[in-house]
Amino acid sequence: MPQVVGKQYKEILKKYLESHSEEDLYVGQQFSRRFIEKEIAPEDVISIHKTALLELHPELQDEVWDSLDFLIEMMIHYGFTLRERQSLIRKQEIIQMEMNVATKVQNTLLKTESPIVEGLDVGWISEPARQMNGDYVHFINREHESSVAVADVMGKGIPAALCMSMIKFGMDGLVGENSNPGKALSTINRIVEKSVDDSMFISMFYGKYNSENKMFSYASAGHEPAWHFSNETGTFLELDAKGLLLGVKVDSVYEERSVYMQEGDFIVMMTDGVTETRTEEGFIEMKEIQNLLLEVKEKSASQIAEHVYNNLTEAQNHRLSDDFTIVIFKKK
């Protein structure tokens, strides 16, 4: 420990013990900066105090010196813990800054526009459970038709965002027959299999509505089945199709199916953040979600999506347990 600092501290302590004045106390407070400048650890400050006190009042009882020794040992551990905490805070601040940048990049790169197609009403909501979204919605708009990809990346954070960005640019290049759901998933699957880490998989539901024949065609890569609500029968039909998760097998084949949409019909596409909503009582059953849809089946697509979102988030005390995504295609 620096001898000069010790002597200076002893004089300041002596004056304060004699006067107990605010002025001398203030001098001591200001002197604490010297400890910081000299990078003197907390336990060494106490040791300096003990040495000074021992020279000024050697007659003090042994309990006083023992208590100071006890305090020194405590402060040694305190110093280690404090430094570890400060280091962790600095690392967390750096990570948070990187996450903020990544979130802005994700929002910019993955921005998509709702389609405007004759006879089709579209509504959708995609909300992350945390800062970055592991779900992904992307629309591809062309004359007389609109395609939508609803994906869930099995991973979070920056790697998931980069993966989704790559998928987006792959989808933007789909033209002609390659834009049909089955072939589209095959193309995207090859991109994922070659470019994405083996530990990261993506489920995706890909649908396309054609305003000329009023058909909704679809394919799935291990994703949650969509639902088709028939306004004529008032019932839901599960839209499922065979297909492996993206990135599992390079030559995967994706089954393509289609369904005719009549006036008042709507398609519901979701991620497991909707279908696996968990409350204090357990998981929400599919029938409960369907009942929410039925309550507002006459409303617009956006209002239907908002109704489901508001009710399911309320059931979770407004704290999402997983990323939440729902897309509604409604036939006007």
C-alpha positions, 0 to 999 in steps of 0.5 A, a space after each residue: 500500500 502506498 506509504 504517502 497515502 497512508 500518512 495523509 489519511 492518518 492526518 485527516 482521520 486524526 483531525 476528524 476524531 479531534 473535531 468531528 466537524 463537517 469540514 474535516 469529514 468533507 476533506 475525508 470524503 474528497 480524499 477518497 478520490 486518491 484511493 481510486 486514483 491509486 487503484 487501492 482496493 477496498 480491503 486495502 483502504 480498511 487496512 490503511 484505516 486500521 494502521 492509522 487508528 492503531 498509531 493514533 489509539 493503540 489503547 483500543 480493545 482487541 475487539 476493535 482490531 478483530 472487527 477490522 480484520 473481519 471487515 478486511 476479509 469481507 471486503 476482499 470477497 466484496 472486491 472480487 464480487 464487485 469487479 466480476 459484477 462490473 465486468 458482467 454489466 459491461 459485457 451485458 451493455 455491449 450485448 444489448 447494444 449489438 442486439 439493438 443494432 441487430 433488431 433495427 437491421 432485422 426490422 429493415 431487412 425483413 420488412 414486408 407489405 400486406 398484399 392488395 389482391 382483388 377479392 382478398 382481405 389480409 390481416 396479420 400480427 407478428 409479435 416477439 416474446 423478447 427483443 428479436 423475433 424468431 417468427 417470420 412473415 413475408 408476402 410476395 405480391 404479383 398480379 392476380 395472386 399473393 403468396 405468404 410465408 409463415 416461418 418459425 426459426 428454431 433459434 433466437 437472436 442474431 443467428 436467427 435474424 440472419 437466417 431469415 434475411 437469407 430466406 427472404 432474399 431467396 423467396 424474392 427470387 421465386 418466379 413462375 412455377 417456382 413460386 408455387 408452394 411445393 416448389 417454393 419450399 423445395 427451393 428455399 430448403 436447398 438454400 437453407 441446407 447449404 447455408 445454415 448451421 446444422 443445429 438450426 432448423 426452420 418450419 414454414 407454411 407457404 400459401 398462395 391465393 389466386 384471385 382468378 380461380 379463387 384457389 388457395 394452394 399451400 405446402 408445409 415444411 413441418 409447420 403448424 397446420 393452417 385452418 380453413 373456415 368454411 362460411 357455408 358450413 361454419 366449420 374449420 378444416 385443418 390444412 396440413 401437407 407432408 414435408 420435412 423441416 427446412 434444412 434437414 434433407 437437401 432433396 426433400 419433396 413438399 406436398 402441395 394441396 389446394 382449397 377453394 375459397 368462397 365468400 366469407 371463407 378465411 384461412 388462418 396461418 399461425 406459429 406455435 406461439 398461438 397454438 401452444 399458448 400457455 396459461 396458469 391452468 395449462 395449454 389453450 385448446 384448439 377449440 378455444 382458439 377456434 371459438 375466438 375466431 368464430 366470435 368475430 368471423 364477420 369482421 375484417 381480417 385485421 380485426 380477426 387477427 387482433 381479437 385472437 391476439 388480444 385475448 390470448 395475450 390477456 390469458 397470459 397476463 400480457 406476457 408472451 411465452 413465445 413469439 406470436 404470429 397469426 395471418 388471416 386470408 379472408 375471401 371478400 
